[in-house]
Amino acid sequence: MFDVIKKLCNPLLAVFLIGASLSFLISCAGAKESSAPGPESAKVSATEEIKLKFNGTNALNFVYEQLALGPRTSKDGKQTALRDRLSSKLKALGFTVEIQPLKGASGMGAGVDFYNVIAAMPCPQNAKVRMFGAHYDTIPIAPNDPDASKRMTPIAGANDGASGVAVLMELARVIAERKNSLKHSIKLIFFDGEDFYTGTDNMFYGSRHYAAGLGAEEKSKIEYFILADMVGDSDLNIYQEINSLRKFPQLTAKLFSAADALGLKGFHAKPGHQIFDDHIPFIEAGIPAAVIIDFDYPYWHTISDTGDRVSADSLAQCGKLFEYMIFEN
């Protein structure tokens, strides 16, 4: 995430919370991927029998795989190792992958090289596209850390960055496994430059570029776009985001109705924060869009945003919702 203006409805609090950063050590453990069912985070209603393959443990493993790379900061090109890893893994799963380069045109990111990673799985029977996104960069400072001496430290970004990416990557595995059941085309987009720095001029570089480049014909094929950001908090509480709810209430209602049908305890069908994130350029382009985010996360933009704050169950709740939206809804 970038700053509080982006993620909170109180702009005065935004000014108070903006700080700065530089340095961070993390320890992590890898584990073997599994296609076996993950934690039982989705209890299906008695009227349905839905067998979902999303595995929360696989997603958590990929959170740690990202953390092992260190901070994924765009200002110094440290996001490119993850960029290349995403591309390689997605290609191995059978996705068509495009790395979309762009240069920042304004703010502190002016002239900086950013790279979106776009993975497509077409459906021969239906060119309509359902799109899911996350940002893969991390902020180079820790402006909200309670210790002022650590606010120039790059964060690990276990929840803020790595969680959304991990959900999309495990979702990619599931899509590849279930591709013969696809009824519409799928795109997974990994945005760069969302967390370049604080301030509204210094964020959303990748999503703004992508949305601005969509032509009328391509827009007409997009059924909706759903963003996952900060979805790994072990104490998961996801509410309806205000911008999404106001602009495209039917999409938000559809998401939370599906969460209810799946028995996802971390989802609450009532309004929460008004958040500015990578879904906003899509909303502004007239594309139905929503963000799934738990903004009641006490470690946001602090050096304590580490792997031990993230749980496989929380990742599975978001991932199973996305899988349900793709194959069952």
DRENRO-305993 format. One record per residue (C-alpha): y, x, z; residue in one letter; residue number from 0. Coordinates in steps of 0.001 Angstrom, whole numbers, plus 500000, padded with zeros to 6 digits. Layout:
BEGIN
<py:Y, px:X, pz:Z, aa:a, i:NUM>
...
//
This chain:
BEGIN
<py:500000, px:500000, pz:500000, aa:m, i:0>
<py:503530, px:501101, pz:499555, aa:f, i:1>
<py:505906, px:499720, pz:502078, aa:d, i:2>
<py:506439, px:496750, pz:504232, aa:v, i:3>
<py:508698, px:495006, pz:501721, aa:i, i:4>
<py:505660, px:494984, pz:499499, aa:k, i:5>
<py:503327, px:493546, pz:502071, aa:k, i:6>
<py:505410, px:491541, pz:504538, aa:l, i:7>
<py:507692, px:488569, pz:504271, aa:c, i:8>
<py:510204, px:490155, pz:506726, aa:n, i:9>
<py:512380, px:492651, pz:504809, aa:p, i:10>
<py:514150, px:493816, pz:507981, aa:l, i:11>
<py:510841, px:494982, pz:509400, aa:l, i:12>
<py:510309, px:496863, pz:506156, aa:a, i:13>
<py:513336, px:499052, pz:506813, aa:v, i:14>
<py:512155, px:499772, pz:510348, aa:f, i:15>
<py:508617, px:500763, pz:509398, aa:l, i:16>
<py:509368, px:503123, pz:506518, aa:i, i:17>
<py:508632, px:506718, pz:507582, aa:g, i:18>
<py:507190, px:509897, pz:506043, aa:a, i:19>
<py:504102, px:512364, pz:505921, aa:s, i:20>
<py:501815, px:515342, pz:504898, aa:l, i:21>
<py:498198, px:516541, pz:505997, aa:s, i:22>
<py:494942, px:515025, pz:507116, aa:f, i:23>
<py:491317, px:515912, pz:507797, aa:l, i:24>
<py:488439, px:513508, pz:507496, aa:i, i:25>
<py:484745, px:513774, pz:508045, aa:s, i:26>
<py:482355, px:511615, pz:506162, aa:c, i:27>
<py:478720, px:510989, pz:505545, aa:a, i:28>
<py:477031, px:510087, pz:502297, aa:g, i:29>
<py:474067, px:507843, pz:501879, aa:a, i:30>
<py:471735, px:506757, pz:499167, aa:k, i:31>
<py:472570, px:503719, pz:497058, aa:e, i:32>
<py:470376, px:500706, pz:497385, aa:s, i:33>
<py:470030, px:497551, pz:495360, aa:s, i:34>
<py:468465, px:495724, pz:498298, aa:a, i:35>
<py:470462, px:492894, pz:499904, aa:p, i:36>
<py:473231, px:494079, pz:502205, aa:g, i:37>
<py:474450, px:492701, pz:505537, aa:p, i:38>
<py:474108, px:488935, pz:505837, aa:e, i:39>
<py:477803, px:488217, pz:505652, aa:s, i:40>
<py:477549, px:485241, pz:503318, aa:a, i:41>
<py:475742, px:482195, pz:504656, aa:k, i:42>
<py:475307, px:479680, pz:501857, aa:v, i:43>
<py:475789, px:475982, pz:502503, aa:s, i:44>
<py:472696, px:473801, pz:502809, aa:a, i:45>
<py:473390, px:472188, pz:499450, aa:t, i:46>
<py:473199, px:475447, pz:497517, aa:e, i:47>
<py:470754, px:478275, pz:496989, aa:e, i:48>
<py:472754, px:481248, pz:495829, aa:i, i:49>
<py:471142, px:484662, pz:495633, aa:k, i:50>
<py:473809, px:487349, pz:495579, aa:l, i:51>
<py:473056, px:491018, pz:495007, aa:k, i:52>
<py:476234, px:492649, pz:496310, aa:f, i:53>
<py:475335, px:495298, pz:498894, aa:n, i:54>
<py:477891, px:496103, pz:501589, aa:g, i:55>
<py:476169, px:499353, pz:502544, aa:t, i:56>
<py:476496, px:500651, pz:498982, aa:n, i:57>
<py:480193, px:499791, pz:499060, aa:a, i:58>
<py:480692, px:501541, pz:502398, aa:l, i:59>
<py:478944, px:504635, pz:501051, aa:n, i:60>
<py:481467, px:504723, pz:498213, aa:f, i:61>
<py:484331, px:504470, pz:500707, aa:v, i:62>
<py:483035, px:507707, pz:502239, aa:y, i:63>
<py:482517, px:509255, pz:498832, aa:e, i:64>
<py:486206, px:508712, pz:498149, aa:q, i:65>
<py:487236, px:510052, pz:501543, aa:l, i:66>
<py:485289, px:513247, pz:500845, aa:a, i:67>
<py:487727, px:513929, pz:498005, aa:l, i:68>
<py:490642, px:514015, pz:500439, aa:g, i:69>
<py:493940, px:512189, pz:499833, aa:p, i:70>
<py:494093, px:510694, pz:496320, aa:r, i:71>
<py:497834, px:511202, pz:495875, aa:t, i:72>
<py:499435, px:510788, pz:492440, aa:s, i:73>
<py:502507, px:512946, pz:493047, aa:k, i:74>
<py:500414, px:516119, pz:492943, aa:d, i:75>
<py:497598, px:514994, pz:490640, aa:g, i:76>
<py:495026, px:514706, pz:493423, aa:k, i:77>
<py:493970, px:511244, pz:492254, aa:q, i:78>
<py:492419, px:512637, pz:489055, aa:t, i:79>
<py:489135, px:513708, pz:490663, aa:a, i:80>
<py:488510, px:510095, pz:491648, aa:l, i:81>
<py:489747, px:508907, pz:488252, aa:r, i:82>
<py:487074, px:510997, pz:486541, aa:d, i:83>
<py:484371, px:509971, pz:489003, aa:r, i:84>
<py:485126, px:506281, pz:488447, aa:l, i:85>
<py:485026, px:506734, pz:484687, aa:s, i:86>
<py:481711, px:508586, pz:484770, aa:s, i:87>
<py:480012, px:506077, pz:487082, aa:k, i:88>
<py:481266, px:503061, pz:485139, aa:l, i:89>
<py:480128, px:504498, pz:481805, aa:k, i:90>
<py:476694, px:505183, pz:483295, aa:a, i:91>
<py:476499, px:501481, pz:484223, aa:l, i:92>
<py:477139, px:500454, pz:480632, aa:g, i:93>
<py:480838, px:499582, pz:480821, aa:f, i:94>
<py:483280, px:500492, pz:478097, aa:t, i:95>
<py:485853, px:502624, pz:479887, aa:v, i:96>
<py:489426, px:503417, pz:478922, aa:e, i:97>
<py:491660, px:505816, pz:480833, aa:i, i:98>
<py:495186, px:504542, pz:480222, aa:q, i:99>
<py:497780, px:507300, pz:480736, aa:p, i:100>
<py:501394, px:506486, pz:481556, aa:l, i:101>
<py:504499, px:508242, pz:482793, aa:k, i:102>
<py:506610, px:506830, pz:485564, aa:g, i:103>
<py:509894, px:505591, pz:484122, aa:a, i:104>
<py:511937, px:505024, pz:487274, aa:s, i:105>
<py:512220, px:505717, pz:490976, aa:g, i:106>
<py:510630, px:508707, pz:492661, aa:m, i:107>
<py:507708, px:508519, pz:490230, aa:g, i:108>
<py:509894, px:509079, pz:487162, aa:a, i:109>
<py:508154, px:511570, pz:484886, aa:g, i:110>
<py:504966, px:511597, pz:486971, aa:v, i:111>
<py:501641, px:511230, pz:485167, aa:d, i:112>
<py:499615, px:508187, pz:486214, aa:f, i:113>
<py:496277, px:506931, pz:484908, aa:y, i:114>
<py:494802, px:503432, pz:485001, aa:n, i:115>
<py:491025, px:503179, pz:484651, aa:v, i:116>
<py:489963, px:500065, pz:482736, aa:i, i:117>
<py:486295, px:499061, pz:482551, aa:a, i:118>
<py:485131, px:496228, pz:480299, aa:a, i:119>
<py:481857, px:494329, pz:480092, aa:m, i:120>
<py:482133, px:491901, pz:477155, aa:p, i:121>
<py:480205, px:488665, pz:476873, aa:c, i:122>
<py:479183, px:487970, pz:473261, aa:p, i:123>
<py:479279, px:484225, pz:473878, aa:q, i:124>
<py:482731, px:484080, pz:475474, aa:n, i:125>
<py:485804, px:486260, pz:474892, aa:a, i:126>
<py:487619, px:484703, pz:477875, aa:k, i:127>
<py:488132, px:487396, pz:480519, aa:v, i:128>
<py:487961, px:487326, pz:484297, aa:r, i:129>
<py:489751, px:490370, pz:485687, aa:m, i:130>
<py:489433, px:492086, pz:489061, aa:f, i:131>
<py:491551, px:494983, pz:490262, aa:g, i:132>
<py:492238, px:497503, pz:493027, aa:a, i:133>
<py:494433, px:500595, pz:493395, aa:h, i:134>
<py:492728, px:503964, pz:493741, aa:y, i:135>
<py:495656, px:506168, pz:494788, aa:d, i:136>
<py:496766, px:506795, pz:498376, aa:t, i:137>
<py:500238, px:507173, pz:499881, aa:i, i:138>
<py:501297, px:510804, pz:500507, aa:p, i:139>
<py:502865, px:510020, pz:503887, aa:i, i:140>
<py:502017, px:508060, pz:507051, aa:a, i:141>
<py:505275, px:506151, pz:507655, aa:p, i:142>
<py:503832, px:503769, pz:510247, aa:n, i:143>
<py:502054, px:506312, pz:512417, aa:d, i:144>
<py:502994, px:505920, pz:516098, aa:p, i:145>
<py:503255, px:509719, pz:516352, aa:d, i:146>
<py:506477, px:510642, pz:514537, aa:a, i:147>
<py:505271, px:514231, pz:514093, aa:s, i:148>
<py:502448, px:512998, pz:511838, aa:k, i:149>
<py:504448, px:510785, pz:509501, aa:r, i:150>
<py:504591, px:513452, pz:506812, aa:m, i:151>
<py:500785, px:513533, pz:506667, aa:t, i:152>
<py:498873, px:512103, pz:503671, aa:p, i:153>
<py:496569, px:509342, pz:504903, aa:i, i:154>
<py:492824, px:509123, pz:504281, aa:a, i:155>
<py:493234, px:505592, pz:502942, aa:g, i:156>
<py:489803, px:504280, pz:503937, aa:a, i:157>
<py:490983, px:500672, pz:503955, aa:n, i:158>
<py:494227, px:501071, pz:502006, aa:d, i:159>
<py:492823, px:502121, pz:498688, aa:g, i:160>
<py:489188, px:503067, pz:499151, aa:a, i:161>
<py:487958, px:499640, pz:500310, aa:s, i:162>
<py:489106, px:497755, pz:497207, aa:g, i:163>
<py:487796, px:500471, pz:494910, aa:v, i:164>
<py:484427, px:500465, pz:496700, aa:a, i:165>
<py:484117, px:496691, pz:496311, aa:v, i:166>
<py:484815, px:496930, pz:492578, aa:l, i:167>
<py:482353, px:499783, pz:492101, aa:m, i:168>
<py:479512, px:497959, pz:493852, aa:e, i:169>
<py:480507, px:494843, pz:491899, aa:l, i:170>
<py:480169, px:496940, pz:488730, aa:a, i:171>
<py:476580, px:497790, pz:489714, aa:r, i:172>
<py:475832, px:494100, pz:490236, aa:v, i:173>
<py:477446, px:493105, pz:486929, aa:i, i:174>
<py:475368, px:495716, pz:485109, aa:a, i:175>
<py:472205, px:494414, pz:486779, aa:e, i:176>
<py:473067, px:490775, pz:486011, aa:r, i:177>
<py:474846, px:491232, pz:482669, aa:k, i:178>
<py:472435, px:488954, pz:480811, aa:n, i:179>
<py:473706, px:486121, pz:483004, aa:s, i:180>
<py:477388, px:486646, pz:482168, aa:l, i:181>
<py:479104, px:483553, pz:480775, aa:k, i:182>
<py:482466, px:485241, pz:480158, aa:h, i:183>
<py:483785, px:488762, pz:479695, aa:s, i:184>
<py:484741, px:490948, pz:482670, aa:i, i:185>
<py:487364, px:493647, pz:483206, aa:k, i:186>
<py:487644, px:495842, pz:486277, aa:l, i:187>
<py:490983, px:497652, pz:486543, aa:i, i:188>
<py:491673, px:500566, pz:488883, aa:f, i:189>
<py:495427, px:501021, pz:489159, aa:f, i:190>
<py:497227, px:504272, pz:489798, aa:d, i:191>
<py:500651, px:504617, pz:491385, aa:g, i:192>
<py:500529, px:501615, pz:493689, aa:e, i:193>
<py:501112, px:503770, pz:496752, aa:d, i:194>
<py:503261, px:506493, pz:495207, aa:f, i:195>
<py:505800, px:506264, pz:498022, aa:y, i:196>
<py:507788, px:503685, pz:500003, aa:t, i:197>
<py:510425, px:501427, pz:498472, aa:g, i:198>
<py:510076, px:498800, pz:495748, aa:t, i:199>
<py:511208, px:501208, pz:493019, aa:d, i:200>
<py:508405, px:503628, pz:493906, aa:n, i:201>
<py:505293, px:501470, pz:493647, aa:m, i:202>
<py:503128, px:499439, pz:491233, aa:f, i:203>
<py:503491, px:501960, pz:488393, aa:y, i:204>
<py:500030, px:501314, pz:486990, aa:g, i:205>
<py:499957, px:497526, pz:487279, aa:s, i:206>
<py:503479, px:497131, pz:485907, aa:r, i:207>
<py:502602, px:499249, pz:482895, aa:h, i:208>
<py:499357, px:497402, pz:482263, aa:y, i:209>
<py:500833, px:493910, pz:482556, aa:a, i:210>
<py:503872, px:494823, pz:480429, aa:a, i:211>
<py:501588, px:496019, pz:477650, aa:g, i:212>
<py:499659, px:492756, pz:477311, aa:l, i:213>
<py:500317, px:490900, pz:474081, aa:g, i:214>
<py:500365, px:487124, pz:473738, aa:a, i:215>
<py:496861, px:486969, pz:472255, aa:e, i:216>
<py:495381, px:489131, pz:475000, aa:e, i:217>
<py:497148, px:487101, pz:477701, aa:k, i:218>
<py:495697, px:483906, pz:476278, aa:s, i:219>
<py:492179, px:485271, pz:476823, aa:k, i:220>
<py:492692, px:486064, pz:480516, aa:i, i:221>
<py:491316, px:483306, pz:482715, aa:e, i:222>
<py:492630, px:484937, pz:485888, aa:y, i:223>
<py:493254, px:488216, pz:487706, aa:f, i:224>
<py:492171, px:488824, pz:491319, aa:i, i:225>
<py:493257, px:491894, pz:493298, aa:l, i:226>
<py:491325, px:493389, pz:496225, aa:a, i:227>
<py:493392, px:495466, pz:498648, aa:d, i:228>
<py:492676, px:496359, pz:502285, aa:m, i:229>
<py:489466, px:494334, pz:502437, aa:v, i:230>
<py:487347, px:496608, pz:504656, aa:g, i:231>
<py:488799, px:496082, pz:508144, aa:d, i:232>
<py:485879, px:495625, pz:510544, aa:s, i:233>
<py:487885, px:492803, pz:512138, aa:d, i:234>
<py:488373, px:490965, pz:508854, aa:l, i:235>
<py:490961, px:488183, pz:508614, aa:n, i:236>
<py:492032, px:487193, pz:505113, aa:i, i:237>
<py:494536, px:484370, pz:504634, aa:y, i:238>
<py:496017, px:482747, pz:501541, aa:q, i:239>
<py:498798, px:484974, pz:500218, aa:e, i:240>
<py:502109, px:483145, pz:499810, aa:i, i:241>
<py:503115, px:484362, pz:496317, aa:n, i:242>
<py:499654, px:483573, pz:494954, aa:s, i:243>
<py:499622, px:480180, pz:496662, aa:l, i:244>
<py:503050, px:479170, pz:495354, aa:r, i:245>
<py:502597, px:480307, pz:491759, aa:k, i:246>
<py:498928, px:479520, pz:491127, aa:f, i:247>
<py:497703, px:477241, pz:493930, aa:p, i:248>
<py:494584, px:476157, pz:492025, aa:q, i:249>
<py:493276, px:479731, pz:491810, aa:l, i:250>
<py:493899, px:480356, pz:495500, aa:t, i:251>
<py:492201, px:477048, pz:496363, aa:a, i:252>
<py:489239, px:477992, pz:494191, aa:k, i:253>
<py:488845, px:481349, pz:495934, aa:l, i:254>
<py:488967, px:479960, pz:499450, aa:f, i:255>
<py:486739, px:477026, pz:498573, aa:s, i:256>
<py:484154, px:479536, pz:497326, aa:a, i:257>
<py:484553, px:481589, pz:500503, aa:a, i:258>
<py:483918, px:478470, pz:502547, aa:d, i:259>
<py:480833, px:477579, pz:500492, aa:a, i:260>
<py:479483, px:481076, pz:501155, aa:l, i:261>
<py:480235, px:480914, pz:504866, aa:g, i:262>
<py:482495, px:483967, pz:504812, aa:l, i:263>
<py:483858, px:484103, pz:508343, aa:k, i:264>
<py:486673, px:486531, pz:507552, aa:g, i:265>
<py:488397, px:484062, pz:505197, aa:f, i:266>
<py:490827, px:481441, pz:506502, aa:h, i:267>
<py:492125, px:478727, pz:504174, aa:a, i:268>
<py:495703, px:478659, pz:505409, aa:k, i:269>
<py:498857, px:480545, pz:504417, aa:p, i:270>
<py:499404, px:484047, pz:505754, aa:g, i:271>
<py:501821, px:486793, pz:504659, aa:h, i:272>
<py:504008, px:486915, pz:501569, aa:q, i:273>
<py:502853, px:490139, pz:499946, aa:i, i:274>
<py:504122, px:492219, pz:497036, aa:f, i:275>
<py:501242, px:494129, pz:495495, aa:d, i:276>
<py:499606, px:494852, pz:492134, aa:d, i:277>
<py:499081, px:491131, pz:491462, aa:h, i:278>
<py:502834, px:490497, pz:491149, aa:i, i:279>
<py:503252, px:491950, pz:487603, aa:p, i:280>
<py:500486, px:489576, pz:486468, aa:f, i:281>
<py:502149, px:486585, pz:488114, aa:i, i:282>
<py:505437, px:487570, pz:486473, aa:e, i:283>
<py:503627, px:487742, pz:483115, aa:a, i:284>
<py:502437, px:484151, pz:483594, aa:g, i:285>
<py:498806, px:485102, pz:484243, aa:i, i:286>
<py:497013, px:483229, pz:487049, aa:p, i:287>
<py:496660, px:485856, pz:489768, aa:a, i:288>
<py:495894, px:486198, pz:493458, aa:a, i:289>
<py:495415, px:488955, pz:496012, aa:v, i:290>
<py:492647, px:489150, pz:498612, aa:i, i:291>
<py:494071, px:491223, pz:501459, aa:i, i:292>
<py:493829, px:491548, pz:505228, aa:d, i:293>
<py:497335, px:492591, pz:506158, aa:f, i:294>
<py:496757, px:492257, pz:509892, aa:d, i:295>
<py:495443, px:495805, pz:509949, aa:y, i:296>
<py:496932, px:497944, pz:512752, aa:p, i:297>
<py:496161, px:501272, pz:511029, aa:y, i:298>
<py:498022, px:500552, pz:507773, aa:w, i:299>
<py:499923, px:503634, pz:506586, aa:h, i:300>
<py:498842, px:505697, pz:509582, aa:t, i:301>
<py:496535, px:508690, pz:509815, aa:i, i:302>
<py:494068, px:506425, pz:511645, aa:s, i:303>
<py:493164, px:504581, pz:508421, aa:d, i:304>
<py:489770, px:506293, pz:508502, aa:t, i:305>
<py:486205, px:505399, pz:507603, aa:g, i:306>
<py:485235, px:504264, pz:511084, aa:d, i:307>
<py:487726, px:501368, pz:510756, aa:r, i:308>
<py:485838, px:499944, pz:507756, aa:v, i:309>
<py:482597, px:497944, pz:507873, aa:s, i:310>
<py:479861, px:497170, pz:505360, aa:a, i:311>
<py:479942, px:493520, pz:506411, aa:d, i:312>
<py:483645, px:493118, pz:505603, aa:s, i:313>
<py:483226, px:494819, pz:502217, aa:l, i:314>
<py:480259, px:492537, pz:501525, aa:a, i:315>
<py:482312, px:489433, pz:502247, aa:q, i:316>
<py:484859, px:490323, pz:499564, aa:c, i:317>
<py:482197, px:491578, pz:497158, aa:g, i:318>
<py:479998, px:488513, pz:497478, aa:k, i:319>
<py:483010, px:486295, pz:496872, aa:l, i:320>
<py:483775, px:488199, pz:493674, aa:f, i:321>
<py:480153, px:488068, pz:492547, aa:e, i:322>
<py:480113, px:484332, pz:493201, aa:y, i:323>
<py:483319, px:483887, pz:491173, aa:m, i:324>
<py:481777, px:485767, pz:488262, aa:i, i:325>
<py:478300, px:484257, pz:488115, aa:f, i:326>
<py:478301, px:480989, pz:490046, aa:e, i:327>
<py:481756, px:479472, pz:489633, aa:n, i:328>
//
